[in-house]
Amino acid sequence: MNIATSLLTGVLISSASAYLGTLMLGRRMALVAGPLGHLTLPGIALALMYGFDITLGAFPFVILGIILIWLFEVRTKLPVEALTAFVFATGVAAAFLFLPVEQAEAALVGDVTRVGTFDLVLTAALCAIIFSVVTRNYRKLLLTSISEDLARVQGINSKKHNLIYLAMVAIVVALGVKLVGGLMTAALVAIPACSARNLSRNLLQDRLLAIGFGVGSCTLGILLSQISGHPAGVLIILINAAIFVMTAVFKR
């Protein structure tokens, strides 16, 4: 196992997740990443059974889930959270029909030590897409989240930007399962953003602090995993949680 490859892959995933998390927190949708992470389990199971990259296995399932959520939202006007619960429960039920028991730990809590050069290149490309698309559309996405009526007055196509937003969430979730598994993707997105919100005074500080907390916890988690033998994904989330508690003490 190449520790440098694992670290770089983890840093890319955690930074992209934390960056998008700042937007998801503003939209009060940070927990949506959790159910979507569960939805990736059928794809992860297939990837583990047939020996290909779990991100490639997870991605089609989470994209399908995102499309279904978007279509159901347009059709029914039900809250995204409710529709996400429907979609993710179906995915989890399907996963456990054929998820190999011996591979369950990697599927549920991740295993970044398995990454190789291809995984790193794929991760870098997808994270570049996330940063580019979200940065270019950040203010429009934020305005849409505040008020779709106000966004329409400003000439913003809210349906289009909601679809863009959901697509970025799908990519983050598909990447996150490599780092923390299908169970804890919401924490990877939400906790750094919450920690940053406790200390930041403006949007720029919010994003920079979130990325810093995400990268720092990921790096420390992977290094501690090498020493202790515990899964890196579990340690990353626990370190993120400890950072949040400390920032809550010093909250401005």
N, C-alpha and C positions, 0 to 999 in steps of 0.2 A: 504493500500500500504506500502510495506517495503522499506523505503528509502535506506537502506544499500544494498539490493538486486539490486535496480535500479542503484545505484552508481557503484557497482562492475561490473554489466553487461555493463554499459556505458563505464567504464574505459577499460574493455577488448576489446570492439568493437573499441573504438577510438584509442587505442594503436596499434591494428593489422592493422587498416585502415591507420594510419599515417606511420607505418613501410612499408607497401606495397606501399604507396604513394611515398616514396623516390625512389623506383624502377620505378614506373609509370612515375614520373616526368622526370627521365633520358631517358625513352623511348618516351617522348613527347606524352604520352597516358593518362594523368591524367583525361582528360574530358570524356574518354570512360566510366568511372564509372557512369556518369550522365545518358546517354542513357540506360545503363544496369539497372540502378535504376528504370527508367520509365518502363522497360520491366517487372519488378516484380509486377506491379500494378494488373494484372489479378490474380496472386497468392495471393496477399494481400487481394483483394476483396473476393476471395473464403474463405480465412482464417477468415475474419471478419464476413462473412455471416454464416459460420458453426462453429465458435467458437474454432478454433485451432490456434496454434502458427503461427504468420505471417512469421517467418523465414522459417518454413516448407512449407508454402504456396508459398513464393517467390522463394525458392531454385530450384524447378524443372523448373520453367519458365526461370530463369536466366541461368541455366545449359543448357537448350535447346537452348537459344539464343547464348551462348558461342560456343556450338558445331556447330551451323549453321554458325556463323561468321568464325570459324576456317575452316570449310569445304569450304565455299564460297571463303575464302582467298586463300586456296590451289588451288581451281578450277579456279578462275577468276584472281588472282593476284591483285585484287583491294585493295586500302588502307583499313586497319581495321576500320578507322574512318567512311568511306563511308558505309561499310557493317553494322556497328553498327547503323548508322542512319536508314537504311532500317529495321533492325530487331526491334529496339526500337519503331519506329513509328507504326509498325504493332501491337506490344504488347499494346501500349497505346490505340490505336483504339479499340482493343478487350476488354480492361479493362472497358472502359466507356460504354460498352453495358450492363454490369450488376453490376457495382460498386454502392453499396447503398449510396444514398446521405448523409444519417445521419452518415455514417462511413467515409466519404471522408476526413475529417481532419486527422484522424489517419493514413490513407493510404498515404496522401500527405506529411505530416510533421512529422510523427512518434509519438509514445507515449510510452516512456520507463517506465512510471509509471505502466504499465500493466504487467510487467514481473513478473514471479514467480520463484520458485526453479528449475523447469524443464528448463525454459528459460536460467537461469544462468548456469546450468550444460551443456546444449547444446552449449551455447556461449563459455564457457571455453574450451570445447573439440575442437570446430572449430577454435578458435583462436590459440590453441596449434598447430594444424595442419598447420596453416598459418605460424607461427613463425618457426616451424621446417623445413617445406619444403622450404620456401624462404631463410632461413639462409643457409641451405645445398646447395642450388643452386644459391645463390646470384650472385657470380662472373660469372657463366655460363650464367645466365639470362642477366646480365649486358653486357657481351661480345656479346651475340646474338643481343642485342638491338643496339649496336654500329655498328656491321657489321656481317651479317649472313655468308658472305664468309670467313671472318677471323675466325669465330666460327667453320666453317666446317674444316678449316685448322688445328685448334686445336683439332679436333676430337669430336666436340660437335654437337649433333643432334639438329639442330635449330627447326625443326618441333616439336619434342618432347618437347623441353623446352618452345616453344611458347604455346603449349597446357597446360603445367604445369602452366605457367604464367596466362593464361586465366582462368584456373580452380581456382586459388587463388583469382583472381579478382571476380569471380562469388561468392565465399564464402563471401568475404568482402562486396559485394553489398547486398547479402541476409541478412547478419547481420546488415548492415548499415540502412536498412529500418526500423528496430525496433527502432533505435535511432533517425534518422532524416527524416524518410519517403522515399517515392519513388522519390521525386523531388530533394533532396539535397545531394545525396550520393557522387557526384563528389566533392563537397566542403569538405566533411568529409575526403576524401582521399587527395585532392590536397592542401588545404590551409595550414595544418600543415607542409607538405613537402616544400611548397614554403617559409614559414616563416623560417624553418630550413636552407634552402639553402641560405637565406640572411645572416646568421650569421656563418655558419659552415666553417671550413677550410679543412676538410677531410670527407671521407665516414662514419667513426664511429661517428663523431660529428653530421653529417647530420642525421643519424638514431636516435641517442639519443635525439637530440633536437626536431625532428619531433614527436617522441613518447611523450616527455615531454609536448610539446604544445598541442598535441591532448588530452592527459589525463587531463591537467590543464583546458582546455576550456570545456571539457565534465563535469568535476566535478563542476566547477563554474556554468555552464549552468543549470545543474539539481538542484543545491541548489537554484539558483535564481528563477527557475521555481516554486519551493515550496513556495517561498515568494510572487512572483508576480502573479502567476496563468497563465502566458504565457506558450505556449508549449516549452518543454525543447529543442526539435530539433532546433527550430528557434533561441533560445538564444545561443545554442552551436555554431551555424554557425556565428552569429553576433560577439560572443567573439573571435572566430577564425579569423574573418576578422579584428577585432581591433588589435589582436596580430600581424597579418601580416603587417598592416600599421605601427605599432611601429617598427617592425624589418626592414621594408624598410627604415625607417629614419636612423637606425644604421647599414645599410648594409655595409659589408666589401668588 
